[in-house]
């Protein structure tokens, strides 16, 4: 059987999983790809670091040039992460006539147009199933299996760190800081979790999904985003009383006004599929005009689920399927017009609002007047008694659920309400996804 040489850039968590599959399941992969994969090179930063995989005859080096300049290497697998030096290495691999498999969502979100232009000029393919959803085959689904559809909307839980934290906050009333420490201890969160908890990682993935679902060349800075790092357990508790759970959602919706994109903690109705996604799992709900409502669910991160997607891409590349798909989809095209994004005054949703107010007559009426002046209708109200032991006049929480309202109107109303002398703290606003 013909052999194909592969170079692997990075031997961290994902890279180790890829090496394990290539070495331990070589016969199975050969049967399914039609060629035997030879993991010829692995590039690492520290040659002395202990490895979680026995590499056998594979050459381990610190200089990626050894891979890029080897004419026998046909495919380069990039699992370094980030954009520097990943971008230059990927571009150099393409220029050297090598196909590329990557799990790097940040690289695609920020530099997809550049990478794909280089690939087209070089006549090479770029495969990236592992960039979103770990082992969930959402890239293939959107690009191939659902290609007959116009996608109307997608709502996705695509960050396992945040979903693990929110699950602990919901089920055990664990404060955010404690839930984060637990996620770090179990390996679900990085030592520096900023890109996860501030919504950046989810925004990167939404940019990739938007390219597949809507042919929209959007970058991360075009996606409004909020993370979970300022979320209070009180809001999770009150959402529960109203029949909802809070999830960090990546949302994309197509309307006559354009494409609406956002990443934010969002109330999701209990008993719906997305509400039941717990721990480090991911799920992507896609609604198409022909297929209707679909849900893709599974492990969205971790060594072997992500390695599964990477090696699946390798098989596609080696068998020749990836190059055909690459040419057909024409992703991140340089000639694509800028995306038409929905203006804020056209974004409409239901909203959860929490205020900390003085416990005296007339306060609710004052807030209702401001909301009414901005054409925001109240659907329900929760106000808890401060308790017999609380001093007179102690601030109390007031939770309001709205009917459909324009986002711009809600923001303007909240700015006005926060200036009232009866309001003791900045208001909290979360969207609602039915």
N, C-alpha and C positions, 0 to 999 in steps of 0.2 A: 504493500500500500504506500502511496506517495506521502511524504512527510512535509510538514510546513513548520518553519521556525517562528517562535513567538517570543517577543520581549516584553517583560512586565516591569513597569515603572512604579515602584512603591510596594513595600511588603508590610503594610500596617494591617489593620483588622481585615479590610476587604481583600487586599492583595494576598494575605495569607490564605484566605478562603479560596481564592482563585487558584493559587498554587496547589492547594490540597486537591481540588477537583481535577485539575489537569494531570496531576501525577498519580492520584489514587484511582481515578476513573478513566484512565487513558483509553482502554479498550472500548468502553461504552461511548465515549466522545468520538472515537475514530469511526465507529459504526454509524453514528448519526451525522457526522460531517463528511464522510467519504474520504477523509485524509487523516493521517496520524499527526497530532499536535506534539511538537517538541518544544518544551519550555527551555529555550536555550539560554536566555539571560534574565536575571533579576537585578534591578537597580535599587540600592538601599542607601541610607545616609550613614549608617554606622555598621561596619563589617563585623564588629565584635558583639553586637546585640544578640541575645538569645532569640531563636526563631521558633515559631509554633508549628513548623512543618519541616520535614526532612527533604532537602532539595536535591539530594543525589548528585548527578553529574551536571546539574544546572550551574552556570557560571554566575557568581554573585559579585557585583562590582558597585562602585560609587559613582562612576562616570557614565551618564546616560549616552554619551557619544559612542560608547562601545556598541550600544544597541542600534542607534540611529544610523551609524556608518557601516553596519554589517549587512551586506547585500543579500544574505540568506534569510534575514528576518522579513517576513511578509506582513505581519500584524504586530502593532504596538498596543499594549493594554495600559491605560493610564489610570492609576488608583491613588495618585498623590493627594488630590484634593486642592481646593483653592485655585487661584488664577496665576500665581507666580511661584515656581517657574513652569507650571503646567501648560500655560498658553504657548510659550515659545517651544516647548518640547513637542507639543501636538502639531504645531505648524511645521516644525522641522521634520517630524516623522512623515507628514503628508508630502512635503517637498522631496523627501527621499524615496517617494513611491510606495509608502507603506499605508495600509488601512489602519484605522484607529478605532479602538473600543474604549469608551470612557464611562465612568460612573459619576462624573463631575458636573453637578447641576449648576454650581456657581459659574463655572467656565462657560457653559452653554447659555445661561441667562444673560451674562454680561458680554460675551464675545461670540455668540453663535453665528452671526452674519459673517464675521471675519473667518472663522474656522471653516464654515461650509463653503465660502467662496474659494478658499485655498484648496479644499478637497475637490471641488468641481474642476478647478483648473488642472489639478494633478490627476484627475480621473480616478480618485480613490473614494472610499466610503467611510463614513463616521457612524458608528452604532452606539446607542446610549440608553438602552433599556433600563439599566440600573440607576440612572440619574434621578428617577422619581419612583417612590413606592417600594424600594428594595426588591423583593422577589415578586411583587405584583406585576403582571405583564401589561401595564396600562399604556406604555408607549406603543407596543405592537397593536393593542386594541384600538387606540385612537387613529394610528397611522394606516392600519390595514383592515382589521376586522370591522371597524365602524366607518370605513371610508365612504360608504354610500350615504351616510347621514350628514345633515347639517346639525351640529351640536347646538342645542339651545342654551344649556347651562351645565356647569359642573360645580360640585361642592365636595371638598376633599379634606380629609384629615391625613396629612402627609409628614408630620413630625412626631416620631414616637416618643421623644423626650417630653415634649409638651403634653402629649396625650397621657403618658404615664403620670406626670405631675397632676394633671387635672383629675384623673381617676382617683388618685389618693386624696386630693382635696375634696372631691365629691363624696366618696364612699366612707372615708374615715375622718372627715373634717380636719385634715392635716393642714397646718399653715403652709403657705407657699415655700418659705425658706426650708422647712423641715422636709417637705416633699421633694424639693430639689436635692437636698443632701442625700436622701434615700435613693433617688435616681442615679446620683453620682456613685454611690457605694455599690449599686448593682450593675454599673457599667452602661446605664441607659443615657447618661449625660456626661459631657466632657468636663474637664476641670474648669475650663472657661466656657460656660454654656450660653454666652451672650447671643451668638448667631441663631441658636435654637429658640431661646425664650423671648427674644425681641421681635420674632416674626420674620427675620431676614431669610433663614433657610427655607421657610414655607413660601416666601415670595419668590425665591429662586425657582422653586419647583413649579409654582403657578405660572411663571414666565415660560417655562418649558412646555407645560400642558397647554397654555394658550396658543403656542406656535402650532402644536399638533391639532388642537380642536378648532381653532378659529383663524389659523394662518396669520396670527398677529405677532409682529416683531416688537415685543415690549421688553423693556429692561426693568430691573428691580426698582429703580427710583420712580418709575411710572405707576407703581402699584401702591396705593395707600395701605399702610400696615400698622398694626398694633400687636404687641406681644402679650404674654401672660404674666410678665414680671411685675406688673402693678395690680394684678387681679386679687381681690379680697375673698376670703372664704364666706364672708357675709353675702356677697352677691351670688355665689354658688348656692348658698342655702336658700336665699329668697327666690332664685330661679327655680329651685326644686319645689318650693311651695306653690309656684305658679304652673308646675307641670313640665319643667324644662331642665335640661342639663347644659352646661357650658362647655363648648369645644372650640379649639383654635381651628378655624376653617379657612381654607383657600377657596374663594368664591369667584366665579366668572359667569356672567349672564349676558346674553345677546338680546338686544331690543332695537326698536326703530331709532333710538337715539345713539346707539353704538354699543361698545363692549364695556360692561361694568366689571371692574376687578377690585378685589380687596382681600386683605388678610387681617383677621381680627378675632378675638374671643367672641363667640356668637351663641345665642340661646337656640338649642335644638330640641324639638318636642320629644318628650320621653316616649319610648316604645317604637320610635322610628329606627331604621337600620344604623344611621350615623350616630345616634344617641347611644346605641349599645356597643359601640367600638371602644374597647377598654385597654388599659395598659399600653404597651409599646406597639400595638397593632395600628395599621393604617387602613383607610378605606377611601375610595373615590367613587362618587355618584355622578354618573353621566346621563344626561337626558338628550336623546336625539330625536329628530322628526320622524324617522322610520322605526327605529328599534324601541323607542319609548324610554322608560326608566330602567337603568342598569346600575349595578353596584359591583365594584371590584374590591376585594378584601384580602388581607394577609399581613405577613410580617413586613413592615416597611423599612427595616434596618437590620443590622446584625451581620456577622461574618458570612454565614452560609446562605441565607436568603439573598443577600446582595450578590455574592459570588455566583449564585445560580443564574441571576440575570446577566452578569458579565460573561460567563461561559456560554450561555445561550446565544448572546450576541456574537461571540467568537465562532460558534458553529454556523451561524447565519452568514458571517463574513467568509469563512473558509469554503462553505458550500456554494457561494456565489449569490445567494438570495439577497443579502444585504445591499449589494451594489445595485441590483435591479430596483429594490425599494428606494434606495437613496436617490437614484435618478428620477424616479417617478414622483416622489413626494415634493421635491424641490423646496426643502425646508430652509428657513432663514435666508430667503432670496434677497439679493441686493436690489432687485427691481420692485420689491413689494412696497406699496404705498404705506405711509405711516398709519398706524391703527387709529380708527375713529373711536375714541374713548367717551363713555357717557359723562356729560358734565354733571357736577355735584347737584345742581338744581333739578336734575332729572332722575337722580338716584332715589328710589323710594323703597321703604322697608317699614316693618314694625320695629319698635324700639322698647328696650327695657331701660328705665331711668331710675336712678336712686339719688335721693336728696337727704341731707342731714339738716333738719329744720328745728326751729324753736317749737316747743310743745305748748302752743297757745291757739285760741280760736282764730279763724280767718286765714291761717297760713295756707292751707290747701286751696282755698278759694283764690288767694293771691297767685299761687303757682298756676292754677287752672286758667286764670285770666291771661297770663303771659302765653301759655301754650295755645289757648284759643286765638289770641291775636296773631299767632304765627300759623294758624290753620292746622293745629295738631290736636287730634281728637283722642280722649282718654278711653281706653278699653277696660282697665281694672286698676284698683289701688290696694296696696297693703300698707298699713301703718300699725306698728307694734306698740303696745303700751310700754312706757319706760320702766314700769314696776313701782311698787309701793315705796321701796327704799331710795328711789332716785330723788335727788333734790328738785324742788319746784323749778320749772323752766329748763330742765335738762334737755339737750338736743335729742331728737329721735329720728330713726330712719323712716323715710317715706318712699315707697316703691310704686312707680306708675308704669303700666304697660300701655303703649299707644296703639291706635289703629295705623294703617298705612300713612306714612308721612314722608315729605321730602327731606333728605339728609341736610341740605343747606338750611331749611327752616328749623330743624331740630337743633342744629349747632347754634344758630342765632338765638333761639329761645333759651338755650342753656346758658349762653353768655349773659343774657339779661337776668335770668333767675339767680345765677351765682353772684350777681351784684346786689341782690336784696339783703337787707339787714337781718332777715329772719332765716337766712341760709348760712349754716355754720362751716361748711366745707365744700370743696369743689364737687360738682355733680358727677355721677357715673353714668355712662351711656354705652349700652351694648346692643348690637343688632339682633334680630330674631329671624331665623331661617325655618320656615314651616316644612 
